[in-house]
Amino acid sequence: MSADRYLTELASSLDHLSVLARQPEDILTRLVPACPGWTLKDLFGHLGSIERWAAEVVVSGKFVEAPAPPATGAVTWFLEGADAFLGTMSGLDPEEPCWNFGPPPRKAGFWRRRQAHEHAVHLIDACQASALAAPSFAADFMLDGIDEILTMFTPRQLRLGRMPQPEGAVTFEVPGAGTWKLGPGVAEASITAPLHGMYVGLWGRSNLQETAFIEGDKALAVRVLQGPLTP
């Protein structure tokens, strides 16, 4: 996907999130199903923190610590910072050298991609907590998100020892769209799901063990799905 496409998706998700952040107090105190212990207020505080962190990394080109959300007023804090964050993401040069936690070459364009998917996934969270249907995402964007998980996040999880090394290879397939392999050697199991199901399932927003079609060594596939594939 192009850097401009990431920016378009990010701006769309941010618009939706800003609307949801203005919901009544009784909705903002609801729990977020995929984030145990978090209310919607906590979710918006997290986004405000991540946005300020990513923007400062882009501006400095270096690693910085993420700021903690305020103890009170986290939703307002998120709303107050949204325009500045989007402005920073809009103004960056994707080819500019910049620290990030992805594979080399480390460039600023990483942050458009990362924040586009960060906000899309948390938009799903906010919609689930608000008892609303999440907006649909473009097919190429969801495919890119699956690729981000299986070629960037999961290898990083393995490298950092955050999930066990697979004893064998497992393939992830979206019929007619793409296939990814995780683990060494010939695939011993396959996990197949439609595009939207794979996108939300890999992020733990649905249960792929229940919704995907699994063939081959099912025990291996389940162990891989338990990961955790993402932070």
N, C-alpha and C positions, 0 to 999 in steps of 0.2 A: 504493500500500500504506500501511497505517496505521503509525504509529510503534511500536505494540505488536507488530505482525507482524514488523517488522525485529528487534526485541528477541528475539522467540521464535526466529527463524532464527539470530541471532547466538549465543544461549545454546546452541542445539543443536549448531552447528558447534564452539563452544568446548568443549563436553563431549566430542565425538568427538576433537578435537585433543588434549585433555588425556589421553585414554586412549592415543593414539598416541605421545605424548611419554614415556610410561612403558614403551615397548618396550625390549627388550634392546639393549645397546651396538652389537652387530653390525648391527642394523637402523638405528639412529640415525646410523650412519656411511655409509649408502647415499646415492647421489647422487639429486637431485631432477630428473627428466627435463626439466621445463619451465623450470628455473632453473639455467642452466649454471654449473658450479663450486660449487654449493651442495650440502651434505649436509643430511640431515634436521635435524641439530643447528643448522646455519646458518639453516634455515627457521624453527625455533622461536626462535632469537635475533632474527630479523627481526620475528616476531610480537610478541615481548616488547618490542621497541623501538617498533613502531608503536602497540601498545596504550598504553604509557606516554605517548607523544607525544599521541595522540588524547585521552586522559584529561586531560592537563594543559591542552590547548587548550580543552576543554570547561569545565574548572574556572575557567580564567583568562579565557576568552572571546577570547584573543589568540593570535597566532602565537608558537610557541616552537620551538626546535630539537629534533629527535628525539634521544634518548640513544643512544649506540652500545652494542651488545650487549657483554657481558663477553667477554674473550678465552677464558675457560674457564667452564664451568658454565652455558652459555646455556639449556640445556633446563630446568634447575632454576629459573633466573631467570624464564623464561616461566611455569612452573607457579606460582611464588610470587606472580606479579603478576596471574594470571588472575581471581581473585575480586574484587580491588579494581577492576580494569578493568571487569568486568561490572557491578559496583555503581555505578560512575560512569555507565556507559551507561544503566543502569536509572533512575538518579535524575535525569538531565537533563530540563530542560523543552524539548521540541522547538521551541517558539516563541521561546526566549530568543536574543537577538542573540549571534552567535558567529562568530569568524573561521573561514573554510574556503575551499577553492580552487574551489568551485562558483560558479554564477551567482547573482546577487542574487535574493531577499533572503537574506543569509547568517545562517542560524540553526543552533542546536545540533542540530536534528533531522537535518541533513546527516550527522552522524557516526554515527548509528545505521544509516542506509542504507549508508554507505561501509564501515563496519566489518563489517556483516552480509555484504556481498559479498566484502570482503577475506578474511574468515575462510572463507567458502564455497570460494573459489578455492584458497586455500592448504590447505584440507582435501582438495580434489581432488589437489593436489600431494603431500600427505603420504600419501594412500592409494596413489597411483601409485608412490611411492618404496618403500612397504611391501608392494607387490604385493597390494593389497587393492582391492576394488570400493568406489568412493566411495558414500556414502549418496545417496539420491535427494533432490532438492529440489522444493519445491512449484512448480507451473506459474506461479502469479502472481509468485513470487519470481524465477524465471528470466527471465520477461518483464521484470520491473523491472530486472534486471541488464543485460539487453540494452539497455534504454532508457538506463540510466546510462552505458553505454559510448558509445552513438551520439548522445546529446543533451548529455552533459557532458564525458566524457573526450576523445572524438575532436575535437569543436570546440576544446577546450583545446589538444590536440596541434597542431592547425592554427594556432591563434592564437599559440602559442609557437614556431612554425617547426620543430616536431619531426617533422613529416611534410609532404611536398609537398602543395600545394593540388591537389585533383582537377581535371583538365581538363574533366570533365563529371560529370553526376550519376549516382549508383549507388543503387539501392534494395536494402535488406535486408528479406527477407520470411520470416516464420514462418507457414506456411499456417494459415489459420483463426484466427490470434492477433494479428498485427500487422505493419505495414510502416513502415520508416523510410527517409528519403532523405538522402543525403549528397552535397553538391556542388551547383553552380548549374544552373538550367535543367531541361529535360525529361530524365528518366532515359534514359541510353544503355546501361545494363547493369543486370542484376538478379542478386542472390545470394540463393538460397532454400535454407533448411535447416530441419529439424525443431527444435523448441524446445530440447531439451538440446544438440543439435549446435551450434546457433547460440550458445548461452550459453557453452559451453566453448571453441568455436572462436574467438569474438571475443577471448577472453582468451589465445589461443595454446596452449590445452591440447589442441587437436586441429587438424588442418590443413584449414581451410575450402576452400582451393584444390583439395583432393583430394576432400572429402566433400560440398561444397555443389553445388547445381545452378546453373550460371552461364549466363545468356542475354545476348545482345546483344554489346557490345564487351567481349570476355573479357579483352583486354589491359588495358583500363581497370580492370575489376573486380579483376584480379590486382594491379595497382599500388596500388589502394586498400587491398586486404587486406594488402599488405606494410607499409602504414602508416608507422610503428607506430600503431595505433589507440588504444593505451593506453600509459601510462608503462612 
